Amino acid sequence: MVLEILSDTDGSEYSTESKYPPGKWFFYEQILQVPNYIIFEPDSGRLEVYRREQSGKYKFRVPDENNLYWLPEMQLFIGVWQGRLEDRDGYWLRWWDEVKNLLLWRSELL
């Protein structure tokens, strides 16, 4: 899995450019052949999950009814949670187990 936290404004996260230097999308899809490519934009909470198909191309995944994405290699769901952590209100990436129990951060366990 590759997880990108969007900070680039020129769009290189989506670049399929194959000439040197290759775009990130091309690099992960064609060179490293990473099964899951995840792009998260923390300011808006937008989460995009792509899965590499047998064709060798990434396919956009649609979340389930709870806006979660199952990652079979990890046996976990990933999704966006909105709340407060360490004096910051915002959108956060979170993990859920196979029965959709939210996995707690250390600070939430105390």
C-alpha positions in Angstrom: 0.0 0.0 0.0 1.1 3.5 -0.8 -0.5 6.3 1.1 -0.1 9.9 -0.2 -1.0 12.8 1.9 -1.8 15.5 -0.7 0.4 18.6 -0.5 1.4 18.9 -4.1 -0.5 21.5 -6.1 0.8 20.6 -9.6 -1.1 17.3 -9.8 1.9 15.0 -9.8 0.0 12.5 -7.7 -2.0 11.7 -10.8 0.8 11.9 -13.3 1.0 8.9 -15.6 4.1 10.3 -17.3 6.3 7.3 -18.2 9.4 9.3 -19.3 12.0 10.2 -16.7 11.2 11.2 -14.1 8.0 9.2 -14.2 4.9 10.5 -12.4 4.0 9.0 -9.1 0.9 7.2 -10.4 3.0 5.5 -13.2 5.8 4.7 -10.8 3.5 3.0 -8.3 1.2 1.3 -10.8 3.7 0.1 -13.4 7.2 0.0 -11.8 6.5 -1.0 -8.2 3.1 -2.6 -9.0 1.7 -1.6 -5.6 -1.7 -3.2 -5.0 -3.4 -0.3 -3.3 -2.7 3.4 -4.0 -4.5 5.7 -1.5 -4.6 9.5 -1.8 -5.8 11.6 1.1 -6.4 15.3 1.2 -6.6 16.3 4.9 -8.0 19.8 4.4 -11.2 18.5 2.7 -11.2 15.0 4.0 -11.3 13.6 0.5 -10.0 10.0 0.3 -9.4 8.2 -3.0 -8.6 4.5 -3.0 -7.3 2.7 -6.1 -6.7 -1.0 -6.5 -4.4 -2.5 -9.1 -6.4 -4.9 -11.4 -5.1 -7.9 -13.3 -4.8 -5.6 -16.3 -2.0 -3.8 -14.4 -4.0 -0.6 -14.2 -5.4 1.1 -11.1 -9.2 1.2 -10.7 -11.0 3.7 -8.6 -12.8 2.0 -5.7 -16.2 3.0 -4.3 -16.5 2.9 -0.5 -19.0 0.8 1.3 -22.2 2.1 2.9 -20.1 3.4 5.8 -17.6 5.2 3.5 -14.9 2.6 4.4 -12.6 0.7 2.1 -11.6 -2.9 2.8 -7.9 -3.6 2.2 -7.7 -7.4 2.1 -3.9 -7.6 2.4 -4.1 -5.8 5.7 -7.4 -7.3 6.9 -8.5 -3.8 7.8 -10.8 -1.0 6.6 -9.5 2.5 6.1 -11.6 5.6 6.1 -11.9 9.2 7.2 -12.9 10.3 10.7 -13.7 13.8 11.6 -12.8 15.0 15.1 -10.3 16.5 17.4 -6.8 15.2 18.2 -3.9 17.1 19.9 -5.6 20.5 19.7 -6.5 20.0 16.0 -10.0 19.7 14.7 -10.1 18.1 11.3 -10.2 15.0 9.1 -8.1 12.1 10.0 -7.4 8.7 8.4 -8.5 5.9 10.7 -8.5 2.1 10.7 -11.4 -0.2 11.4 -11.2 -4.0 12.0 -12.9 -6.6 10.0 -16.2 -6.1 11.9 -15.9 -2.3 11.6 -14.8 -1.5 15.1 -12.8 1.7 15.1 -9.2 1.0 16.2 -8.4 3.5 18.9 -5.3 5.7 19.1 -3.2 5.4 22.2 -4.5 8.8 23.5 -8.1 7.4 23.3 -7.2 4.4 25.4 -6.0 6.4 28.3 
